[in-house]
Amino acid sequence: MGISRHDGDSNIWQNMPFYDGMTYPFVLDAVLAVAALHKAYMEPQSNEQYTSACLFYQSQCLRAYHSQLSDINTDNCHAMFAVSALINVLTIAMSRGSTSLVATSPLETLFTTFKLLRGIQVVLHGNFDRVRSAHYKDIFAVPDIPPNATVSPEVAHATKELLRLASDETNEAEPDRIEMYKTSITTLQDHFLQVEQVHNFGAVIAFPLALSETATELLRARDPMMMLIFVHYGVLYLHVHERWWAYNFGCRLIWELSDALHALNASWLPLTSWARSKAANVRATPPAR
């Protein structure tokens, strides 16, 4: 289904129904929901039929999933983790809309995924070692980043400019907020490093989870500097642009936030130019199957 976190874990997702699906039917429902949406993507002429199937299985899955959220234990934690990840993928894939689905704003979609990612944290809390060492262990087996590895020169330049802007003497933000901007920027650079060096595509989705809740709340409040950081996060999303569930999401995020910043003040225009040029270079890429 093209949802691997990195190059070595595709078999995990392919065999998921045999791991937990027999014991926890809502895992099968989640897999079938994702599979149906994938078919809707691959066969536009049957979009309505497959989207309807996706929504049916998603509804069944969510009912059972929510009923177990208050009782996560060593027996069901693997299933809860897997379903949490699949729901996150469904949310992103559905956001672009179709003939049968209304498109949602990429920014609003991010706010939904923030909640879902926090849910994954809840699932893993106290059970992380068990999930990591069991049949989903390869998902967490990301290769080590080579010593002294660095991000690409263009990413290094872009993040350096972000740090410069956050540190600008004319910045009127409080010192704590400036420090939070800097931390968010260096965290984004770290996630670029994981993707560029060891192809850990899970780092794309996981970036918001590495930020403080204060940072995500600033984005919700349309804080300009945080919006600019997330414009650059859109570039990170371009690394999964050709995966069916993420197709065009990074581009849409870059353009939505760039337009919002430009509407605030034209001085933001040159600060979004790198991200906009990256988006323009991939928008013509044909959707992957």
LOFIGU-218318 format. One record per residue (C-alpha): residue number from 0; residue in one letter; x, y, z. Coordinates in steps of 0.02 Angstrom, whole numbers, always signed. Layout:
N
<atom seq="NUM" type="a" east="X" north="Y" up="Z"/>
...
//
This chain:
289
<atom seq="0" type="m" east="+0" north="+0" up="+0"/>
<atom seq="1" type="g" east="+150" north="+115" up="-9"/>
<atom seq="2" type="i" east="+146" north="+174" up="+172"/>
<atom seq="3" type="s" east="+315" north="+111" up="+233"/>
<atom seq="4" type="r" east="+408" north="+222" up="+355"/>
<atom seq="5" type="h" east="+576" north="+176" up="+277"/>
<atom seq="6" type="d" east="+650" north="+59" up="+148"/>
<atom seq="7" type="g" east="+655" north="-95" up="+260"/>
<atom seq="8" type="d" east="+482" north="-113" up="+334"/>
<atom seq="9" type="s" east="+362" north="-138" up="+188"/>
<atom seq="10" type="n" east="+331" north="-321" up="+234"/>
<atom seq="11" type="i" east="+267" north="-268" up="+405"/>
<atom seq="12" type="w" east="+121" north="-172" up="+330"/>
<atom seq="13" type="q" east="+86" north="-306" up="+199"/>
<atom seq="14" type="n" east="+74" north="-441" up="+333"/>
<atom seq="15" type="m" east="-16" north="-336" up="+464"/>
<atom seq="16" type="p" east="-184" north="-427" up="+449"/>
<atom seq="17" type="f" east="-99" north="-590" up="+497"/>
<atom seq="18" type="y" east="-15" north="-514" up="+650"/>
<atom seq="19" type="d" east="-161" north="-436" up="+742"/>
<atom seq="20" type="g" east="-309" north="-440" up="+624"/>
<atom seq="21" type="m" east="-370" north="-612" up="+676"/>
<atom seq="22" type="t" east="-378" north="-560" up="+859"/>
<atom seq="23" type="y" east="-429" north="-380" up="+833"/>
<atom seq="24" type="p" east="-549" north="-363" up="+685"/>
<atom seq="25" type="f" east="-535" north="-173" up="+688"/>
<atom seq="26" type="v" east="-357" north="-194" up="+622"/>
<atom seq="27" type="l" east="-429" north="-281" up="+470"/>
<atom seq="28" type="d" east="-557" north="-140" up="+454"/>
<atom seq="29" type="a" east="-415" north="-12" up="+454"/>
<atom seq="30" type="v" east="-318" north="-109" up="+322"/>
<atom seq="31" type="l" east="-473" north="-128" up="+213"/>
<atom seq="32" type="a" east="-513" north="+58" up="+229"/>
<atom seq="33" type="v" east="-338" north="+105" up="+170"/>
<atom seq="34" type="a" east="-342" north="-27" up="+32"/>
<atom seq="35" type="a" east="-511" north="+35" up="-30"/>
<atom seq="36" type="l" east="-453" north="+216" up="-35"/>
<atom seq="37" type="h" east="-297" north="+160" up="-129"/>
<atom seq="38" type="k" east="-408" north="+72" up="-257"/>
<atom seq="39" type="a" east="-513" north="+229" up="-272"/>
<atom seq="40" type="y" east="-354" north="+324" up="-311"/>
<atom seq="41" type="m" east="-294" north="+196" up="-438"/>
<atom seq="42" type="e" east="-462" north="+173" up="-524"/>
<atom seq="43" type="p" east="-545" north="+344" up="-537"/>
<atom seq="44" type="q" east="-687" north="+271" up="-639"/>
<atom seq="45" type="s" east="-739" north="+170" up="-485"/>
<atom seq="46" type="n" east="-699" north="+307" up="-359"/>
<atom seq="47" type="e" east="-872" north="+319" up="-283"/>
<atom seq="48" type="q" east="-885" north="+131" up="-255"/>
<atom seq="49" type="y" east="-715" north="+113" up="-172"/>
<atom seq="50" type="t" east="-731" north="+274" up="-71"/>
<atom seq="51" type="s" east="-897" north="+212" up="-2"/>
<atom seq="52" type="a" east="-811" north="+50" up="+50"/>
<atom seq="53" type="c" east="-671" north="+150" up="+131"/>
<atom seq="54" type="l" east="-792" north="+253" up="+234"/>
<atom seq="55" type="f" east="-887" north="+96" up="+288"/>
<atom seq="56" type="y" east="-730" north="+7" up="+351"/>
<atom seq="57" type="q" east="-662" north="+167" up="+428"/>
<atom seq="58" type="s" east="-823" north="+190" up="+528"/>
<atom seq="59" type="q" east="-818" north="+11" up="+591"/>
<atom seq="60" type="c" east="-634" north="+28" up="+636"/>
<atom seq="61" type="l" east="-655" north="+192" up="+731"/>
<atom seq="62" type="r" east="-799" north="+127" up="+837"/>
<atom seq="63" type="a" east="-695" north="-19" up="+900"/>
<atom seq="64" type="y" east="-536" north="+82" up="+912"/>
<atom seq="65" type="h" east="-614" north="+217" up="+1021"/>
<atom seq="66" type="s" east="-692" north="+86" up="+1134"/>
<atom seq="67" type="q" east="-518" north="+20" up="+1175"/>
<atom seq="68" type="l" east="-427" north="+186" up="+1196"/>
<atom seq="69" type="s" east="-468" north="+187" up="+1382"/>
<atom seq="70" type="d" east="-396" north="+13" up="+1406"/>
<atom seq="71" type="i" east="-230" north="+3" up="+1313"/>
<atom seq="72" type="n" east="-131" north="-143" up="+1381"/>
<atom seq="73" type="t" east="+11" north="-261" up="+1337"/>
<atom seq="74" type="d" east="-106" north="-370" up="+1236"/>
<atom seq="75" type="n" east="-187" north="-242" up="+1123"/>
<atom seq="76" type="c" east="-50" north="-109" up="+1113"/>
<atom seq="77" type="h" east="+20" north="-180" up="+949"/>
<atom seq="78" type="a" east="-151" north="-172" up="+866"/>
<atom seq="79" type="m" east="-186" north="+2" up="+934"/>
<atom seq="80" type="f" east="-19" north="+66" up="+870"/>
<atom seq="81" type="a" east="-47" north="-6" up="+696"/>
<atom seq="82" type="v" east="-223" north="+65" up="+682"/>
<atom seq="83" type="s" east="-167" north="+236" up="+745"/>
<atom seq="84" type="a" east="-38" north="+243" up="+606"/>
<atom seq="85" type="l" east="-163" north="+188" up="+473"/>
<atom seq="86" type="i" east="-294" north="+316" up="+530"/>
<atom seq="87" type="n" east="-161" north="+450" up="+512"/>
<atom seq="88" type="v" east="-126" north="+394" up="+333"/>
<atom seq="89" type="l" east="-312" north="+392" up="+293"/>
<atom seq="90" type="t" east="-333" north="+570" up="+359"/>
<atom seq="91" type="i" east="-193" north="+636" up="+248"/>
<atom seq="92" type="a" east="-251" north="+539" up="+94"/>
<atom seq="93" type="m" east="-432" north="+593" up="+112"/>
<atom seq="94" type="s" east="-387" north="+776" up="+131"/>
<atom seq="95" type="r" east="-355" north="+802" up="-55"/>
<atom seq="96" type="g" east="-535" north="+756" up="-93"/>
<atom seq="97" type="s" east="-607" north="+668" up="-244"/>
<atom seq="98" type="t" east="-770" north="+654" up="-339"/>
<atom seq="99" type="s" east="-840" north="+571" up="-182"/>
<atom seq="100" type="l" east="-745" north="+665" up="-45"/>
<atom seq="101" type="v" east="-740" north="+850" up="-3"/>
<atom seq="102" type="a" east="-560" north="+914" up="+4"/>
<atom seq="103" type="t" east="-500" north="+986" up="+169"/>
<atom seq="104" type="s" east="-370" north="+1119" up="+199"/>
<atom seq="105" type="p" east="-196" north="+1045" up="+224"/>
<atom seq="106" type="l" east="-175" north="+1154" up="+378"/>
<atom seq="107" type="e" east="-337" north="+1091" up="+454"/>
<atom seq="108" type="t" east="-282" north="+915" up="+408"/>
<atom seq="109" type="l" east="-121" north="+945" up="+504"/>
<atom seq="110" type="f" east="-220" north="+996" up="+658"/>
<atom seq="111" type="t" east="-314" north="+831" up="+647"/>
<atom seq="112" type="t" east="-153" north="+733" up="+628"/>
<atom seq="113" type="f" east="-81" north="+823" up="+779"/>
<atom seq="114" type="k" east="-219" north="+744" up="+883"/>
<atom seq="115" type="l" east="-192" north="+575" up="+802"/>
<atom seq="116" type="l" east="-5" north="+582" up="+833"/>
<atom seq="117" type="r" east="-35" north="+625" up="+1015"/>
<atom seq="118" type="g" east="-146" north="+471" up="+1017"/>
<atom seq="119" type="i" east="-1" north="+366" up="+955"/>
<atom seq="120" type="q" east="+100" north="+436" up="+1099"/>
<atom seq="121" type="v" east="-35" north="+378" up="+1219"/>
<atom seq="122" type="v" east="-34" north="+205" up="+1140"/>
<atom seq="123" type="l" east="+155" north="+190" up="+1155"/>
<atom seq="124" type="h" east="+165" north="+263" up="+1331"/>
<atom seq="125" type="g" east="+220" north="+121" up="+1443"/>
<atom seq="126" type="n" east="+212" north="-2" up="+1297"/>
<atom seq="127" type="f" east="+347" north="+66" up="+1182"/>
<atom seq="128" type="d" east="+475" north="-71" up="+1220"/>
<atom seq="129" type="r" east="+344" north="-205" up="+1193"/>
<atom seq="130" type="v" east="+285" north="-134" up="+1026"/>
<atom seq="131" type="r" east="+463" north="-99" up="+969"/>
<atom seq="132" type="s" east="+524" north="-275" up="+1008"/>
<atom seq="133" type="a" east="+375" north="-372" up="+940"/>
<atom seq="134" type="h" east="+313" north="-402" up="+763"/>
<atom seq="135" type="y" east="+317" north="-217" up="+718"/>
<atom seq="136" type="k" east="+499" north="-201" up="+769"/>
<atom seq="137" type="d" east="+562" north="-169" up="+591"/>
<atom seq="138" type="i" east="+460" north="-9" up="+585"/>
<atom seq="139" type="f" east="+574" north="+60" up="+721"/>
<atom seq="140" type="a" east="+735" north="-16" up="+651"/>
<atom seq="141" type="v" east="+794" north="+140" up="+561"/>
<atom seq="142" type="p" east="+977" north="+134" up="+507"/>
<atom seq="143" type="d" east="+1097" north="+244" up="+603"/>
<atom seq="144" type="i" east="+1141" north="+410" up="+524"/>
<atom seq="145" type="p" east="+1324" north="+410" up="+471"/>
<atom seq="146" type="p" east="+1442" north="+508" up="+584"/>
<atom seq="147" type="n" east="+1466" north="+689" up="+532"/>
<atom seq="148" type="a" east="+1322" north="+675" up="+408"/>
<atom seq="149" type="t" east="+1242" north="+840" up="+360"/>
<atom seq="150" type="v" east="+1086" north="+895" up="+269"/>
<atom seq="151" type="s" east="+1096" north="+947" up="+87"/>
<atom seq="152" type="p" east="+1169" north="+1121" up="+55"/>
<atom seq="153" type="e" east="+1000" north="+1193" up="+4"/>
<atom seq="154" type="v" east="+916" north="+1131" up="+163"/>
<atom seq="155" type="a" east="+1062" north="+1195" up="+266"/>
<atom seq="156" type="h" east="+1045" north="+1366" up="+184"/>
<atom seq="157" type="a" east="+856" north="+1371" up="+207"/>
<atom seq="158" type="t" east="+862" north="+1324" up="+391"/>
<atom seq="159" type="k" east="+1005" north="+1445" up="+421"/>
<atom seq="160" type="e" east="+897" north="+1584" up="+350"/>
<atom seq="161" type="l" east="+753" north="+1531" up="+462"/>
<atom seq="162" type="l" east="+867" north="+1536" up="+614"/>
<atom seq="163" type="r" east="+931" north="+1706" up="+563"/>
<atom seq="164" type="l" east="+755" north="+1772" up="+548"/>
<atom seq="165" type="a" east="+706" north="+1699" up="+716"/>
<atom seq="166" type="s" east="+860" north="+1779" up="+796"/>
<atom seq="167" type="d" east="+840" north="+1946" up="+710"/>
<atom seq="168" type="e" east="+870" north="+2090" up="+829"/>
<atom seq="169" type="t" east="+712" north="+2174" up="+767"/>
<atom seq="170" type="n" east="+608" north="+2022" up="+817"/>
<atom seq="171" type="e" east="+487" north="+2083" up="+950"/>
<atom seq="172" type="a" east="+439" north="+1911" up="+1015"/>
<atom seq="173" type="e" east="+476" north="+1861" up="+1193"/>
<atom seq="174" type="p" east="+641" north="+1767" up="+1223"/>
<atom seq="175" type="d" east="+548" north="+1605" up="+1262"/>
<atom seq="176" type="r" east="+455" north="+1612" up="+1098"/>
<atom seq="177" type="i" east="+613" north="+1650" up="+1000"/>
<atom seq="178" type="e" east="+696" north="+1499" up="+1081"/>
<atom seq="179" type="m" east="+547" north="+1392" up="+1035"/>
<atom seq="180" type="y" east="+562" north="+1449" up="+854"/>
<atom seq="181" type="k" east="+745" north="+1400" up="+853"/>
<atom seq="182" type="t" east="+709" north="+1230" up="+930"/>
<atom seq="183" type="s" east="+572" north="+1197" up="+801"/>
<atom seq="184" type="i" east="+690" north="+1244" up="+659"/>
<atom seq="185" type="t" east="+833" north="+1133" up="+719"/>
<atom seq="186" type="t" east="+708" north="+992" up="+745"/>
<atom seq="187" type="l" east="+649" north="+1013" up="+566"/>
<atom seq="188" type="q" east="+829" north="+1008" up="+506"/>
<atom seq="189" type="d" east="+855" north="+846" up="+605"/>
<atom seq="190" type="h" east="+704" north="+769" up="+517"/>
<atom seq="191" type="f" east="+771" north="+822" up="+348"/>
<atom seq="192" type="l" east="+933" north="+734" up="+396"/>
<atom seq="193" type="q" east="+841" north="+572" up="+436"/>
<atom seq="194" type="v" east="+750" north="+574" up="+270"/>
<atom seq="195" type="e" east="+898" north="+625" up="+164"/>
<atom seq="196" type="q" east="+1027" north="+510" up="+244"/>
<atom seq="197" type="v" east="+935" north="+349" up="+288"/>
<atom seq="198" type="h" east="+768" north="+369" up="+197"/>
<atom seq="199" type="n" east="+669" north="+366" up="+360"/>
<atom seq="200" type="f" east="+506" north="+427" up="+286"/>
<atom seq="201" type="g" east="+421" north="+408" up="+455"/>
<atom seq="202" type="a" east="+515" north="+566" up="+503"/>
<atom seq="203" type="v" east="+402" north="+662" up="+384"/>
<atom seq="204" type="i" east="+242" north="+621" up="+477"/>
<atom seq="205" type="a" east="+326" north="+622" up="+647"/>
<atom seq="206" type="f" east="+396" north="+799" up="+641"/>
<atom seq="207" type="p" east="+246" north="+884" up="+726"/>
<atom seq="208" type="l" east="+257" north="+754" up="+865"/>
<atom seq="209" type="a" east="+433" north="+814" up="+904"/>
<atom seq="210" type="l" east="+372" north="+993" up="+934"/>
<atom seq="211" type="s" east="+303" north="+1066" up="+1093"/>
<atom seq="212" type="e" east="+116" north="+1087" up="+1107"/>
<atom seq="213" type="t" east="+150" north="+1274" up="+1121"/>
<atom seq="214" type="a" east="+227" north="+1271" up="+947"/>
<atom seq="215" type="t" east="+77" north="+1184" up="+870"/>
<atom seq="216" type="e" east="-41" north="+1303" up="+960"/>
<atom seq="217" type="l" east="+53" north="+1450" up="+884"/>
<atom seq="218" type="l" east="+25" north="+1375" up="+713"/>
<atom seq="219" type="r" east="-160" north="+1358" up="+754"/>
<atom seq="220" type="a" east="-159" north="+1543" up="+801"/>
<atom seq="221" type="r" east="-80" north="+1582" up="+631"/>
<atom seq="222" type="d" east="+83" north="+1647" up="+705"/>
<atom seq="223" type="p" east="+181" north="+1707" up="+551"/>
<atom seq="224" type="m" east="+351" north="+1637" up="+601"/>
<atom seq="225" type="m" east="+276" north="+1467" up="+642"/>
<atom seq="226" type="m" east="+182" north="+1469" up="+478"/>
<atom seq="227" type="l" east="+347" north="+1501" up="+388"/>
<atom seq="228" type="i" east="+427" north="+1353" up="+478"/>
<atom seq="229" type="f" east="+283" north="+1244" up="+419"/>
<atom seq="230" type="v" east="+301" north="+1310" up="+242"/>
<atom seq="231" type="h" east="+473" north="+1230" up="+250"/>
<atom seq="232" type="y" east="+396" north="+1075" up="+328"/>
<atom seq="233" type="g" east="+298" north="+1063" up="+166"/>
<atom seq="234" type="v" east="+464" north="+1038" up="+77"/>
<atom seq="235" type="l" east="+501" north="+891" up="+192"/>
<atom seq="236" type="y" east="+333" north="+819" up="+139"/>
<atom seq="237" type="l" east="+388" north="+825" up="-43"/>
<atom seq="238" type="h" east="+499" north="+675" up="-4"/>
<atom seq="239" type="v" east="+341" north="+568" up="+0"/>
<atom seq="240" type="h" east="+255" north="+662" up="-141"/>
<atom seq="241" type="e" east="+249" north="+510" up="-254"/>
<atom seq="242" type="r" east="+166" north="+399" up="-124"/>
<atom seq="243" type="w" east="-19" north="+390" up="-165"/>
<atom seq="244" type="w" east="-80" north="+439" up="+9"/>
<atom seq="245" type="a" east="+33" north="+593" up="+19"/>
<atom seq="246" type="y" east="+21" north="+649" up="-162"/>
<atom seq="247" type="n" east="+19" north="+839" up="-174"/>
<atom seq="248" type="f" east="-2" north="+864" up="+15"/>
<atom seq="249" type="g" east="+167" north="+951" up="+33"/>
<atom seq="250" type="c" east="+130" north="+1064" up="-117"/>
<atom seq="251" type="r" east="-42" north="+1108" up="-49"/>
<atom seq="252" type="l" east="+31" north="+1149" up="+123"/>
<atom seq="253" type="i" east="+167" north="+1259" up="+48"/>
<atom seq="254" type="w" east="+45" north="+1357" up="-60"/>
<atom seq="255" type="e" east="-88" north="+1378" up="+74"/>
<atom seq="256" type="l" east="+32" north="+1444" up="+206"/>
<atom seq="257" type="s" east="+130" north="+1549" up="+81"/>
<atom seq="258" type="d" east="-29" north="+1633" up="+21"/>
<atom seq="259" type="a" east="-80" north="+1667" up="+202"/>
<atom seq="260" type="l" east="+89" north="+1747" up="+239"/>
<atom seq="261" type="h" east="+89" north="+1851" up="+80"/>
<atom seq="262" type="a" east="-85" north="+1915" up="+125"/>
<atom seq="263" type="l" east="-17" north="+1974" up="+292"/>
<atom seq="264" type="n" east="+131" north="+2066" up="+219"/>
<atom seq="265" type="a" east="+219" north="+2062" up="+50"/>
<atom seq="266" type="s" east="+387" north="+2057" up="+141"/>
<atom seq="267" type="w" east="+358" north="+1870" up="+172"/>
<atom seq="268" type="l" east="+361" north="+1834" up="-15"/>
<atom seq="269" type="p" east="+550" north="+1809" up="-36"/>
<atom seq="270" type="l" east="+554" north="+1702" up="+123"/>
<atom seq="271" type="t" east="+439" north="+1573" up="+45"/>
<atom seq="272" type="s" east="+520" north="+1572" up="-127"/>
<atom seq="273" type="w" east="+629" north="+1418" up="-100"/>
<atom seq="274" type="a" east="+484" north="+1312" up="-40"/>
<atom seq="275" type="r" east="+371" north="+1374" up="-179"/>
<atom seq="276" type="s" east="+502" north="+1333" up="-311"/>
<atom seq="277" type="k" east="+522" north="+1157" up="-239"/>
<atom seq="278" type="a" east="+334" north="+1133" up="-246"/>
<atom seq="279" type="a" east="+327" north="+1196" up="-425"/>
<atom seq="280" type="n" east="+458" north="+1069" up="-476"/>
<atom seq="281" type="v" east="+355" north="+920" up="-418"/>
<atom seq="282" type="r" east="+177" north="+975" up="-454"/>
<atom seq="283" type="a" east="+190" north="+907" up="-632"/>
<atom seq="284" type="t" east="+247" north="+737" up="-568"/>
<atom seq="285" type="p" east="+117" north="+607" up="-617"/>
<atom seq="286" type="p" east="+31" north="+522" up="-469"/>
<atom seq="287" type="a" east="+114" north="+361" up="-415"/>
<atom seq="288" type="r" east="+13" north="+202" up="-416"/>
//
